[in-house]
């Protein structure tokens, strides 16, 4: 499969990229990033599948870029864009980055990339174009609801989800199939790989997932979908993976 990864070199984006490089069924990953990637991602025979695209403005997607991705046969996107390390954007900027950026990208991809696919998969790639959005636990669509904790960030994620789902609903339909599918992952606290056992402890207070499990879920979702018809939101427990119930039961 060929897909877009928008977000490295952030904490989650790095892990997704590393897993993409190792994944046998990822043919190519196009990384849209403002900063050049670490050369280590291009090392070795599997490094050839990484295609770096320096992209400055995440509110604009020129035809030259979209035409290139369309010709390459890109079939999906994982949105993992994060603020720069140590950066705490003001509310207006956080809303712009958190809502405008992903929605405008989805609109561009729905019009130019999703319509290049085909329900039967031949001679073109197969529908739908999947846009996987890394949201967060507790994302709130209702912008007027009073929230006790993380109100602004949860409402930003909720507004982005609503905008993205609207793009999917209004995407072109060919032979009874929508061209675009949006799936939202709602992880809780994202832990380092070494904190797998800590996940059990954190789960007692707040939903948590290790970064490697989240990355695995994102890649699986862009390739296969949610696994259930019409299910477009995967909560933290879904991000933990099918084997988590067994790990959890053994630990308890």
C-alpha positions as CSV (number, residue, x, y, z in Angstrom):
1,X,0.0,0.0,0.0
2,X,1.0,3.6,-0.6
3,X,-0.1,6.3,1.7
4,X,0.7,9.8,3.1
5,X,2.1,10.4,6.6
6,X,1.6,14.0,7.8
7,X,3.3,14.8,11.0
8,X,6.9,13.7,11.5
9,X,9.3,14.3,13.2
10,X,6.9,14.3,16.3
11,X,6.8,11.6,19.0
12,X,4.0,9.6,17.4
13,X,4.9,10.4,13.8
14,X,8.4,9.0,14.2
15,X,7.1,5.7,15.5
16,X,4.6,5.4,12.7
17,X,7.3,6.1,10.1
18,X,9.7,3.5,11.7
19,X,6.9,0.9,11.6
20,X,6.1,1.8,8.0
21,X,9.7,1.2,7.0
22,X,9.6,-2.3,8.7
23,X,6.1,-3.2,7.5
24,X,6.1,-5.8,4.7
25,X,2.8,-4.5,3.2
26,X,3.7,-0.8,3.1
27,X,5.1,-0.3,-0.4
28,X,5.8,3.4,-0.1
29,X,5.1,6.2,2.4
30,X,5.1,9.9,1.4
31,X,6.0,12.1,4.3
32,X,4.8,15.7,4.3
33,X,7.0,17.6,6.6
34,X,8.3,21.1,7.2
35,X,11.8,19.9,8.3
36,X,14.0,17.4,6.5
37,X,13.9,13.9,8.0
38,X,16.7,12.2,9.8
39,X,19.0,10.5,7.2
40,X,18.6,7.2,9.2
41,X,15.1,6.8,7.7
42,X,16.6,6.4,4.2
43,X,19.3,3.9,5.3
44,X,19.2,0.3,4.2
45,X,17.2,-1.4,1.5
46,X,13.8,-0.6,3.1
47,X,14.7,3.0,3.3
48,X,13.9,3.3,-0.4
49,X,10.2,3.2,0.4
50,X,10.4,6.6,2.2
51,X,9.6,9.6,0.1
52,X,10.2,13.0,1.8
53,X,8.2,16.0,0.6
54,X,9.0,19.3,2.2
55,X,5.7,21.1,2.6
56,X,5.6,24.5,4.3
57,X,1.9,25.4,4.3
58,X,-0.5,22.8,5.6
59,X,-3.5,25.0,4.5
60,X,-2.6,24.7,0.8
61,X,-2.1,21.8,-1.5
62,X,-1.0,22.8,-5.0
63,X,-2.0,20.8,-8.0
64,X,1.6,19.9,-8.7
65,X,1.7,18.0,-5.4
66,X,-1.7,16.5,-5.7
67,X,-1.0,15.4,-9.3
68,X,2.2,13.7,-8.2
69,X,0.5,11.8,-5.4
70,X,-2.4,10.9,-7.6
71,X,0.0,9.5,-10.3
72,X,1.8,7.5,-7.6
73,X,-1.5,5.9,-6.6
74,X,-1.6,7.1,-3.0
75,X,-4.5,5.3,-1.2
76,X,-4.7,6.9,2.2
77,X,-3.4,9.3,4.8
78,X,-2.4,9.2,8.5
79,X,-2.7,12.7,10.0
80,X,-0.2,12.9,13.0
81,X,0.7,16.5,12.9
82,X,1.8,17.8,16.3
83,X,3.0,21.2,17.6
84,X,6.8,21.7,17.7
85,X,8.4,20.3,20.9
86,X,8.0,22.8,23.7
87,X,5.5,24.8,21.7
88,X,2.2,25.8,23.3
89,X,0.1,27.6,20.6
90,X,-2.3,30.3,21.6
91,X,-6.0,29.3,21.2
92,X,-6.5,30.9,17.8
93,X,-3.3,29.2,16.4
94,X,-4.2,25.9,18.1
95,X,-7.6,26.0,16.4
96,X,-6.0,26.8,13.0
97,X,-3.5,23.9,13.3
98,X,-6.0,21.5,14.9
99,X,-9.0,22.1,12.8
100,X,-8.2,24.0,9.6
101,X,-5.1,22.1,8.7
102,X,-6.6,18.5,8.7
103,X,-10.0,19.6,7.2
104,X,-8.4,21.5,4.3
105,X,-6.1,18.6,3.6
106,X,-9.0,16.2,3.6
107,X,-10.9,18.4,1.2
108,X,-8.0,18.5,-1.2
109,X,-7.4,14.7,-1.0
110,X,-11.1,13.9,-1.4
111,X,-11.3,15.9,-4.7
112,X,-8.0,14.9,-6.2
113,X,-6.7,11.6,-4.7
114,X,-9.9,9.7,-3.6
115,X,-11.5,10.1,-7.1
116,X,-8.5,8.4,-8.7
117,X,-9.4,5.1,-6.9
118,X,-12.0,2.6,-8.1
119,X,-14.5,0.3,-6.3
120,X,-13.2,-2.8,-8.0
121,X,-9.5,-2.0,-7.6
122,X,-8.8,-2.5,-11.3
123,X,-7.2,-0.9,-13.2
124,X,-7.0,1.7,-10.5
125,X,-6.4,1.3,-6.8
126,X,-9.4,0.4,-4.7
127,X,-11.9,2.6,-2.8
128,X,-12.1,4.2,-0.3
129,X,-9.3,6.6,0.3
130,X,-8.9,6.4,4.1
131,X,-8.0,9.5,6.1
132,X,-6.9,8.4,9.6
133,X,-7.0,11.3,12.1
134,X,-5.1,11.1,15.4
135,X,-7.6,12.7,17.7
136,X,-7.7,12.3,21.5
137,X,-9.6,10.7,24.3
138,X,-12.7,12.8,25.2
139,X,-12.9,14.7,21.9
140,X,-16.0,16.8,22.1
141,X,-18.1,17.7,19.0
142,X,-20.5,19.9,21.0
143,X,-18.7,23.2,21.2
144,X,-21.2,24.6,23.8
145,X,-20.8,21.8,26.3
146,X,-19.1,22.6,29.6
147,X,-16.1,20.4,30.2
148,X,-14.2,20.2,33.5
149,X,-10.8,19.2,32.1
150,X,-8.9,19.9,28.9
151,X,-11.9,21.7,27.5
152,X,-10.1,23.7,24.7
153,X,-8.1,20.8,23.3
154,X,-11.0,18.3,23.5
155,X,-13.3,20.7,21.6
156,X,-10.6,21.4,19.0
157,X,-10.3,17.7,18.3
158,X,-14.1,17.3,18.3
159,X,-14.5,20.2,15.8
160,X,-11.8,18.6,13.6
161,X,-13.6,15.3,13.7
162,X,-16.9,16.9,12.7
163,X,-15.3,18.8,9.8
164,X,-13.5,15.6,8.6
165,X,-16.6,13.5,8.8
166,X,-18.5,16.1,6.8
167,X,-15.8,16.0,4.1
168,X,-16.3,12.2,3.9
169,X,-20.1,12.5,3.8
170,X,-19.9,14.9,0.9
171,X,-17.2,13.1,-1.1
172,X,-18.0,11.8,-4.6
173,X,-19.9,8.6,-4.9
174,X,-19.1,6.2,-7.8
175,X,-20.9,2.9,-8.4
176,X,-22.5,3.2,-5.0
177,X,-19.2,3.7,-3.1
178,X,-18.0,6.9,-1.3
179,X,-14.6,7.8,-2.4
180,X,-13.4,9.0,1.0
181,X,-13.6,7.4,4.5
182,X,-12.5,9.2,7.6
183,X,-11.5,7.3,10.8
184,X,-10.6,8.9,14.0
185,X,-8.4,7.4,16.7
186,X,-8.9,8.6,20.2
187,X,-5.9,7.6,22.3
188,X,-5.6,8.7,25.9
189,X,-2.2,9.4,27.4
190,X,0.5,8.3,25.0
191,X,3.3,6.4,26.8
192,X,6.8,5.4,25.7
193,X,7.3,1.8,24.5
194,X,9.0,0.9,27.8
195,X,5.9,1.8,29.8
196,X,3.8,-1.1,28.7
197,X,3.3,-2.3,32.3
198,X,2.6,1.2,33.3
199,X,-0.4,1.2,30.9
200,X,-2.1,-1.1,33.4
201,X,-1.6,1.3,36.2
202,X,-2.5,4.4,34.2
203,X,-5.7,2.7,33.0
204,X,-7.0,2.9,36.5
205,X,-7.2,6.7,36.3
206,X,-7.0,7.7,32.6
207,X,-7.1,5.8,29.3
208,X,-3.5,5.2,28.1
209,X,-1.7,3.5,25.2
210,X,2.0,3.0,24.4
211,X,3.2,4.8,21.2
212,X,4.1,1.6,19.4
213,X,0.6,0.2,19.9
214,X,-0.9,3.5,18.7
215,X,1.3,3.5,15.6
216,X,0.4,-0.1,14.8
217,X,-3.3,0.7,15.1
218,X,-2.9,3.8,12.8
219,X,-1.2,1.7,10.1
220,X,-3.7,-1.1,10.4
221,X,-6.6,1.3,10.2
222,X,-5.4,3.1,7.1
223,X,-4.9,-0.3,5.4
224,X,-8.0,-2.2,6.6
225,X,-10.4,0.3,8.0
226,X,-12.1,0.0,11.4
227,X,-13.1,-3.6,11.0
228,X,-16.8,-2.7,11.5
229,X,-19.1,-1.2,9.0
230,X,-20.0,2.5,9.8
231,X,-17.6,2.5,12.8
232,X,-15.6,5.7,12.3
233,X,-14.3,6.4,15.8
234,X,-11.8,4.1,17.5
235,X,-11.5,4.7,21.2
236,X,-8.4,4.1,23.4
237,X,-9.4,0.5,24.0
238,X,-9.5,-0.1,20.3
239,X,-6.0,1.4,19.8
240,X,-4.6,-1.0,22.4
241,X,-5.0,-3.9,19.9
242,X,-6.7,-7.3,19.9
243,X,-4.1,-8.9,22.2
244,X,-4.5,-6.3,24.9
245,X,-7.4,-8.1,26.6
246,X,-5.2,-11.2,27.1
247,X,-2.3,-9.1,28.5
248,X,-4.7,-7.3,30.8
249,X,-6.3,-10.5,32.1
250,X,-2.9,-12.1,32.8
251,X,-1.7,-9.0,34.6
252,X,-4.8,-8.9,36.8
